[in-house]
Amino acid sequence: MDESISRGEEKVGICAPPSDAARHRFGLHSLYQRLLKRAGIEINGSNPWDMQVFDQRLWKRIALTGSRGLGDAYVEGWWDAERLELYFEKLLRSSVDKATFNLPKTVLKYAARFANLQNIRRARQVGKTHYDLSHELYRAMLGERMVYTCAYWPNARTLDEAQEAKLELVCRKLQLEPGMRVLDIGCGWGSFAKYAADRYGVHVTGVTISAEQASHARDICRGLPTVILEQDYREITGSYDRIVSLGMFEHVGRKNYLQYMRIVQDHLAVDGLFVMQTVGLNKESSGMDPWVLHHIFPNSEVPTVARLAEAFVGRLRLDDWHNLGPDYERTLLAWHRNFLEAWPRLKTGFDSKFCRMWNYYLLMFAGAFRARDLDVWQLVLAKPGRMTQFRRPLL
């Protein structure tokens, strides 16, 4: 039995599937073999990015359920790749993933166009499903500050250094001064609130829809001028000198973009600044992979340049648009290493399928950022009447 699982450039023996000798050829196999070859991927080849197939039912599942089936089959052990992130990089760079019909993605495309999948009733699902999953898991994976967004790596050697550099960059972009009132929309486990209140002497109000996040944020911010609220962003009150939102806009959904920007506009002081960090797309898209929506981030949608700009134009002025996309591959691989190192103690609370699901989630996204199929943006937005000149800070 081969008990290895891909981990960047090496293999770690924890949760890979048993091998299956049945590898016969038939119609669907030949079709996908030709498509994958266009991407430079061989079925059962010797390259680290090649697809190793253990169950021939894989091809029918992909034909019927597209990328959702591809991910589910991986979790069940029907296929693997030594370097899963390189497999996805090649797949996405070649665009062969678009050469076959993907029914779940087509359904999502039209659902997002006509329905509000992120209304206030549905918004808390991602908190219960994902963010409340396991405090021990996230503490092990994310590092010292438990920051669950892209780190900033130009001068950093470790994940903790890179996340502190990101927090410092955001604080400098906000031009924080002691005594300012700061709103953190989607405050997570309180990493920004603690850093800004401690280092810059500002008062931070953080909001999150996750009970686990709110509890941890209150604990680590005890004694600092902070208030952590478990609530939806549509329930925000008050006026703030600065507003920040790191990695939350992906949960807003296109039907709510205008309302979100109006809320920022309404609660931001006349001379205020708003810094937003979000994963983004430079092309038209349904917004999220069906497998990711089902297993990882329910009701989420990655914004496009066009949809994001349409939401703030005429309401807020764009002062800066900073692309951190290449930094996210390195962040995800660091999380992946931490996850695998912690798995021996985490596996008492999870089964081997969870291990494969989490492996797939982290490395699929690492491949997407490596291929530049996804990017990460930091936007600095201001009220139109703000006269103070903004210059992007350098660390």
N, C-alpha and C positions, 0 to 999 in steps of 0.2 A: 504493500500500500504506500502510495506517495502522499505523505502528509505535509507537503510544503505549500506555502502560499506566497504570492509575490509581495515583495516589500522593497520598492525602489529598485536597486541594483542587486539585491540578494534574495534568498529564500529563507523563510522562517517556518519551522515545522509546527503548525498549530491546527489548521482547519481546512486543508485542501481535500478534494473528493478522491475516492478510490478510482483507479483507472478501469476503463472498460475496453475490451479488445475488439468489440464490434465496430468497424470503421468502413463499412461497405459504401459503394458509390450508387447514387440514384439521382433522379431529376433535380430535386431541390438542392441536394448536395452540390451538384455540378454548377447550378446557377450561382449559388453563394460563393463557391470556389472561384468562379470567374470574377465576380464582383470584388471579393477580397483581394484577389491578385492585382486588380487595378490600384488598390491602396498599398501594395507592397507587402501584403499579409498572406502567408501560406497556411493552409489547414494542416495541422500536425507537422509543421516545419521546424527548423532548428534555431531560428532567430528568437531572441527573447520576447519580441512582440507578436510572434506567431500564435494562432489560435489552436489550442490543443482540445480536440473534441472527444468526449468520452461517451456520448449518447447521441445516436443519430436522430432521435426524436427532436433534437434542437432545431433542425431546419424547418420542420412543419410548424413548430411553435413560433419561430420568427416570422414565417409567412403569415400566420394568423394574427399575431399580436405585436409585431414590430419590435421596437426597442423595449417595450414593457416585457415581452417574452424573452428577449435577450438577457435582460437583467435577472428575471426570475429563474431562467435556466442556469445562470452562473451560480446563483444562491443555492440551487439544488444540486450543484456539482456536475452539471452536464458538460461544462467546458471551462477552460482556464487559459491564462497567458502568464508567462514568467514575469513580464513587465507590463502589467495591465494598463498603466498610464501611457506607455508607448503604443500599445494596440489602439487605444482611443485617439491618440494624437494622429496616427496614420489614417484611421478611419475617417476622422473629421476633416483633416486636411484634404483628403481626396474627394470628399462629399459623396462617397458611394452609399452612405447611410440614407441618402435621399433618393437612391435609384430604385427602391422598393416601396410598396405601399405600406403605410404605417397607420392602421385603423385607429388605435387609441389616440395618437397624436392629432389625427384629423378631427376626431370627436372633440378633443380639447380645444382645438383651434376655433371651432364654431361655438363651443360652450362659452369660451372667454369673450367672444365677440358679442354674444347676446345676453349672457347672464352675469350677475355680480357674484362671482365665486368667493369673494372676500368680504362679504357683508359682515356687519357687527356680530351676527349670530354665529357665522362660520369661522370668524377670525381666530377664536380661541382654540380651534382644533389643533393647529400646529404647536401651540404651547403644550397641550396635553400629550400629543403624539411624539413630539421631538424634544422640546426643551425641558420637559419634566421627566425625561426618560430615565436618567441615572446621574445623580450628582457625582458619584465616584468615577463614572465613565468620563464625564467632561473634565473633571479635575485632573485626571490622568492624561487625557489627550491634549488639552489646550495649553497647559503650562501654568506657570506661577500666577499670572493675573487672570486666567480664565477668560481670555479675549477670543470671541468666536467670529472674528472677521479677519480679512487679509492683513498680514503684517507688512512692515516697511523695512526692506532688507539692504539698502545701499551700503550701509556701514556696519551692519550687524553680523555677528558670528553665530548667535544662537536664536532660537525662537523667542525666548524671553526678552532678549535685547531688541529684536525686531518689533515685537509688540509694544514695548515701551517707546521705541522710536516712533511708531505709528501714533500712539496716544499723544506724544509730545508734538508731533507734526500737526495734529488736529487742534490741540490747544493753541499753538502759535497761529494757525490759520484763523481761529476764532478771536485772536487778539484779546485774550482774557486779562482782566484786571481784578484785583481783590474787591470783594463785595458784589460783584456782578451776579445777577440771577440767570442761571443756565437751565434750560430744559433739555433732557436727554430722552428722545423718543425711541423706545426699544432699547432700554438700558442694559439688557442682558443680566449678567451676574454682577454688575456694578463696577466693572473695571474702569470705565471712563469717569464715572461719578467720583470714585475714590481718588483717582489720579488728579483730576482737576481740582477737587476740593482741597486735597492735601498739598499739592504743589503750587496752586495758584490762588488759594483762598477765596474761591467762588462758592456760592450757594447753588447746589444742583438738585433739581427735581427730576427723578427718573421714573419712567413709566414702562411697564412690561405686562404682557398677558400671561406670563408664566409664573405660577405660584412658587416653584422651586427657585427660579431666578430672583424673584422679589425677596424671598427669605434670605438667600445668600447675600444679596446686595445690601440688605439692611444690616446683616452681621458684619460684613467687612467695612461698612461705612460708619459703624457706630462711633460716636464722638466727633464726627465731622459734620459740617453744615449741609446735610443732605436729607431729602425726603424721597422715599421709594414707594411708588403707588402701583398696585396691581390693577391695571385698567387699560382699556382700549384708547388709542390715540384720539379717537373721536369724542372722548370724554374729557379732554384737557381743558383746564381753565387757567386764567391768570395771564400776566404779561411778563416777557423775558427779554433780557439784554442780548442773550445768545441762545441759539437752538442748535442741537447736534443730533444726528441720527446715523448710526453706524450699523449697516447690515440689516436694516429693518424694512427698507422700501421694497424689497423683493416679496414681502408679504402683503403689500397694499392692493395690487391688482389694478388693471387699467381703468375699470369702472369707478375707481376711487381716487385716481391721481389728482384730479381737479380739486376734490374736497380736501385731500391731504395738503396740497399747496395753499389752499385758502386758509386752512387751520394754521399753518406756519405763518402766513401773512397776517392773520388776525392776532396772533399771540406774540409776534416779534416786535420789539421796540423800533421806533422810527429809524434810529441809528444802529440797529442790530445787524448781526451776521448769522447766517445759517450754513452749517457745514453738513453735507450729506454724503455718506459712502454707500455705494450699492454695486452689486454685480450688474453688468449691462451687456447689451447686444448691439452690434453695429449693423444689423440687418433685420428685416421683417421676420417675425417668428411667432409661434403660438406661445412662447415664453418659458416653457419648462418641459423637460422630458417626462413622459407618462410614468415611467418607473419611479423617478424621483418624487413625483407628486403623490404616488400611492404609498411609498414606503418611507420617505424621508421628510419632505416639506409639503404637507397637504395645503391645497388652495394657494400655492405660491405662483408667482409670475415674474420672470426677469424682464425689466423694462428695456425698450429699445431707445436709441438716441431720439428718434422722432417723437415717440409718445412722451418721453420724459420732458423734452423741450416744450412740447405743446402744453404740458401741464403748468410750467412756471412762467412762460412768456406772457407778458402783460400783467403779471402779479408780482414777480420778483426779478431782480436784475442779476444776470450771471456775471460774477467777478472772476471766476477761475474754474476750469474743468481739467482735472489732473487724472491721468490714466496710470493706475498701479497694477494693471493686469498681469504683467510678467512676475510680480512678486507673489501672486496667489499660488502658482504651482509649487514654489518652494515652501510656502506656508502649509499647504495640504500634505505635502510629503513629510514635513516635520510632524504634523498631527498623526499621520499614518504610522510613522516610526514610534511615536509615543503610545499609540493604541496597541500596536503589536507587542511592545515591551511590557505593557500593563496587562495584556490578555491573560496570562497565567493566573492572576488574581481576580480579573474581571469575569472569567468564564464560569464562576460559580453562580452568577446571576443571569447568565445568558447561555444559549445553545450555540452549536457550531454554525447553524444557518445565520444567526445574527452576526457572527464573526465574518462570514463571507459577504453578507449584505453590507456591513460597514466598510469592509475592504473595497468592495465594488463602488460604493458611494464616494469614498475619498479619492480613489485612483481614477475613477471616471472623470471627476471634476478636475483632477490634476492634469489629465490628458487634454481636457477641453481648454484649459487655460494655456497649456503648452502649445496647443494648436492655434491659439488666439481665436478660438471659436467663441470664447467668453472674455470679457474684460472686467476690471474693477475701476470705478470712477469715484473720485472725491470732487464734489461740486461745492463752490462757495457762492452763496446767493445772498442778496441784500434787498432791503426795501428800495424802490426806485429813488426815494429822496435822500438816501445816504450819500453824503458828500465826501467822506473820508476815503482816500485812495487805498486800494488793497494791493499788496505785493505778496506773492507766494513766498513764504519763509523757506530758508535753507537750513538743514540740520548739519 
